Amino acid sequence: RLPTGVDYVLLGFFVYQAVMHVRLLPLYAVACAPTFAWLGAAWLRSLPSRWWRVGSAALPIVGAGLFAMYVFVVAEPPPQTFLRRNCDLLRGKDREEADYPTPVMKFVLRVGFPDRMFSEINYCGYMIWWLSPERHKLFTDNRFDLFGSRFYLEEATVVHGAERDEARLGRGWHEILDQWGVNFIVLSRRAPLNAKLRASGQWDQVYYWIPPERSPREGFNVWLRRKPEFAEVKARALRAFREDQPTALPPDEFEAWLAKHLPSQEGNPR
């Protein structure tokens, strides 16, 4: 049995976090290992001396087996074991370039967009690292256990392009953007909001980025609110896009090409 009530609280808290947030499993292992070691030692002491010796020898073997399984066998898709990840780090490869929108972040910083920004929860940690708080604050991130559901519902309403009669909040996507004074948007290309922004006539797409070897439906778009005072920002953004991607079609032309050729033909005119 556990010696104090604190141990029950500790185990209960980290078990809950490990179940609700798989990424916290390592923290659970670190925090709870001493308690489990104490319980294991107490259990072994209750056994006859012969079984105590067997258990004392078996526990390190079991621990080593679990360690080897998690280091060499268990993997995230695509197969990415801890061993492979650490070997990549030793070779200087700290991430899959296609999975992180580095060009998008550099573009945002280079252009100098007017606050405020709308950002969805995907890659929020990466965007915070690049942009916040010195340049741009994120609209929200995925720490919903801290902030509750309010900002998640607003973010989801906007990303899905929900109108007022479709939204649980009683406000549609454009009303939320207007309420918060959003002037530019960093958005995944698959988000339904892209079609609503294009049809509204109130936003200009000034950038798109497609990860290497990915579908042209993937990646990110950057939108700027259509206002006379932002004309210079729009010109600067399109100029930066041409400099960054000199062989790519401009955003409006590319989206027109995409609508014509997909889904009947998957491809990228670049």
Order of alpha helices (4+ residues) and beta strands (2+ residues): alpha-alpha-alpha-beta-beta-alpha-alpha-beta-alpha-alpha-alpha-alpha-beta-alpha-beta-beta-alpha-alpha
